């Protein structure tokens, strides 16, 4: 069977970041396929992550009008790479006068500058990856929790990493307990239901509520635990604990 151009199609995209002697970094992206040969160059000030210049060279494109996008790239100048990146790229290159290919290239290229900032001054690759990991905690599925060296620094062990949070009657009335349970449930599911990750509750005095996060929760719900301001505690007595989230056999795992 003979296939037409779009039925057998390949597109190659590459990214490169190269730190320059003048304190800037040159980020380049290329996109090549049957109809495109595009070079994208962005220069960034390393110390501030500010975009100094952004240019696109359409060496080949489906129509001559594609080249009109090049003039819009200057709209990125002065933007500091970080929060709001996707919104800024959409603002500059969205709509009928923009370019979806340029948006996709930029969203893959520009975050590399953040890795450069996190790894500044580090030559050991393992240490570098840990530094990048720390910087990106909470940003995606690969960086849900801190790197393992941080878990150890936090006192990781099955006896030392229980966390406790006391909620008062006002917190409960405001729905804080339900919100924490819902957030924990989502993290439990996204982590694949780890066997010793669990959230317990126990009635406290004066109408309050004690919440207990098991040690493995630190590995998968670290951000939630930190935001709740839960504090490390000794393992609670299992008597009187009510399981809110986790496997029913959790008590067996925690006592063996």
RAURFEN-V967570 format. One record per residue. N is the residue number from 0. RES is the residue in one letter. SS is DSSP state (H for helix, E for strand, L for the rest). PSI is psi in whole degrees, 0 to 359 (none if undefined). Layout:
BEGIN
N_RES_SS_PSI / N_RES_SS_PSI
END
This chain:
BEGIN
0_X_L_130 / 1_X_L_128 / 2_X_L_146 / 3_X_L_180 / 4_X_L_323 / 5_X_L_346 / 6_X_L_343 / 7_X_L_88 / 8_X_L_137 / 9_X_L_136 / 10_X_L_130 / 11_X_E_127 / 12_X_E_134 / 13_X_E_151 / 14_X_E_146 / 15_X_E_142 / 16_X_E_131 / 17_X_E_117 / 18_X_E_138 / 19_X_L_157 / 20_X_L_339 / 21_X_L_13 / 22_X_L_8 / 23_X_E_172 / 24_X_E_138 / 25_X_E_118 / 26_X_E_126 / 27_X_E_145 / 28_X_E_141 / 29_X_E_147 / 30_X_E_122 / 31_X_E_134 / 32_X_L_192 / 33_X_L_332 / 34_X_L_349 / 35_X_L_144 / 36_X_E_96 / 37_X_E_136 / 38_X_E_126 / 39_X_E_128 / 40_X_E_129 / 41_X_E_129 / 42_X_E_131 / 43_X_E_139 / 44_X_E_115 / 45_X_L_319 / 46_X_L_327 / 47_X_L_347 / 48_X_L_21 / 49_X_E_135 / 50_X_E_122 / 51_X_E_319 / 52_X_E_152 / 53_X_E_125 / 54_X_E_149 / 55_X_E_130 / 56_X_E_110 / 57_X_E_90 / 58_X_E_336 / 59_X_E_140 / 60_X_L_160 / 61_X_L_324 / 62_X_L_157 / 63_X_H_332 / 64_X_H_339 / 65_X_H_328 / 66_X_H_343 / 67_X_H_338 / 68_X_H_333 / 69_X_H_321 / 70_X_H_335 / 71_X_H_343 / 72_X_H_331 / 73_X_H_341 / 74_X_H_346 / 75_X_H_345 / 76_X_L_133 / 77_X_L_346 / 78_X_L_138 / 79_X_E_119 / 80_X_L_127 / 81_X_L_222 / 82_X_L_135 / 83_X_L_9 / 84_X_H_311 / 85_X_H_320 / 86_X_H_318 / 87_X_H_316 / 88_X_H_319 / 89_X_H_323 / 90_X_H_319 / 91_X_H_322 / 92_X_H_16 / 93_X_L_177 / 94_X_L_185 / 95_X_L_339 / 96_X_L_3 / 97_X_L_202 / 98_X_L_118 / 99_X_H_324 / 100_X_H_320 / 101_X_H_321 / 102_X_H_315 / 103_X_H_319 / 104_X_H_315 / 105_X_H_320 / 106_X_H_340 / 107_X_H_332 / 108_X_H_310 / 109_X_L_324 / 110_X_H_342 / 111_X_H_332 / 112_X_H_326 / 113_X_H_322 / 114_X_H_320 / 115_X_H_316 / 116_X_H_318 / 117_X_H_330 / 118_X_L_9 / 119_X_L_129 / 120_X_L_2 / 121_X_L_131 / 122_X_L_334 / 123_X_L_126 / 124_X_H_320 / 125_X_H_317 / 126_X_H_323 / 127_X_H_316 / 128_X_H_323 / 129_X_H_319 / 130_X_H_317 / 131_X_H_319 / 132_X_H_312 / 133_X_H_320 / 134_X_H_330 / 135_X_L_10 / 136_X_L_130 / 137_X_L_359 / 138_X_L_339 / 139_X_L_179 / 140_X_H_330 / 141_X_H_344 / 142_X_H_50 / 143_X_L_320 / 144_X_L_165 / 145_X_L_164 / 146_X_L_156 / 147_X_H_327 / 148_X_H_329 / 149_X_H_325 / 150_X_H_319 / 151_X_H_320 / 152_X_H_332 / 153_X_L_1 / 154_X_L_40 / 155_X_L_123 / 156_X_L_160 / 157_X_L_343 / 158_X_L_345 / 159_X_L_348 / 160_X_L_19 / 161_X_E_147 / 162_X_E_145 / 163_X_E_142 / 164_X_E_126 / 165_X_E_123 / 166_X_E_132 / 167_X_L_172 / 168_X_H_323 / 169_X_H_320 / 170_X_H_318 / 171_X_H_317 / 172_X_H_328 / 173_X_L_359 / 174_X_L_16 / 175_X_H_321 / 176_X_H_318 / 177_X_H_320 / 178_X_H_318 / 179_X_H_317 / 180_X_H_317 / 181_X_H_316 / 182_X_H_319 / 183_X_H_319 / 184_X_H_317 / 185_X_H_319 / 186_X_H_322 / 187_X_H_315 / 188_X_H_318 / 189_X_H_335 / 190_X_L_358 / 191_X_L_18 / 192_X_L_56 / 193_X_L_141 / 194_X_L_331 / 195_X_L_18 / 196_X_L_122 / 197_X_L_158 / 198_X_E_126 / 199_X_E_160 / 200_X_E_156 / 201_X_E_136 / 202_X_E_136 / 203_X_L_174 / 204_X_H_157 / 205_X_H_31 / 206_X_H_10 / 207_X_L_187 / 208_X_E_131 / 209_X_E_129 / 210_X_E_137 / 211_X_E_128 / 212_X_E_127 / 213_X_L_162 / 214_X_L_318 / 215_X_L_340 / 216_X_H_330 / 217_X_H_328 / 218_X_H_334 / 219_X_H_343 / 220_X_L_32 / 221_X_H_316 / 222_X_H_318 / 223_X_H_314 / 224_X_H_319 / 225_X_H_315 / 226_X_H_326 / 227_X_H_346 / 228_X_L_33 / 229_X_L_147 / 230_X_E_149 / 231_X_E_145 / 232_X_E_167 / 233_X_L_156 / 234_X_L_129 / 235_X_L_159 / 236_X_L_133 / 237_X_L_341 / 238_X_L_128 / 239_X_L_354 / 240_X_L_139 / 241_X_E_126 / 242_X_E_123 / 243_X_E_315 / 244_X_E_132 / 245_X_L_181 / 246_X_L_145 / 247_X_L_331 / 248_X_L_16 / 249_X_H_322 / 250_X_H_328 / 251_X_H_314 / 252_X_H_325 / 253_X_H_348 / 254_X_L_6 / 255_X_L_none
END
